[in-house]
Amino acid sequence: MSKKFPVLKSDEEADRWLQRADLTEYDLTEMNKVRFELARKDASISLRLPAALLATLKIEAAKGNMPTQRLIRMLIETQLAERSAKAKRKAPRKPARPNPRAGKRAA
């Protein structure tokens, strides 16, 4: 049987508890992934979208329990990361140094 998580009232209390807790004793199956956005957003754009696309984005954001703008930003970040990774995989390799002895036959 799994232990129940305690009610923690501060970050300090949570930190102390985590230092002592053995998380293998707890049922983590109902935990939700949380993404914290600590970086300041200091630029903005105006983006025109078809109404149907915006409606779909709003529905998806609601499913993820997040603001629509955050979902759009996450989708952009994901696509850029995937493209960057793909470009790195396709980057041409430097040709090997020619071996001065290669191709010469002993006489």
Summary of the structure (lengths in Angstrom):
residues: 107
radius of gyration: 26.0
end to end distance: 80.6
largest distance: 85.4
contacts: 127
relative contact order: 0.06
helix: 46%
strand: 2%
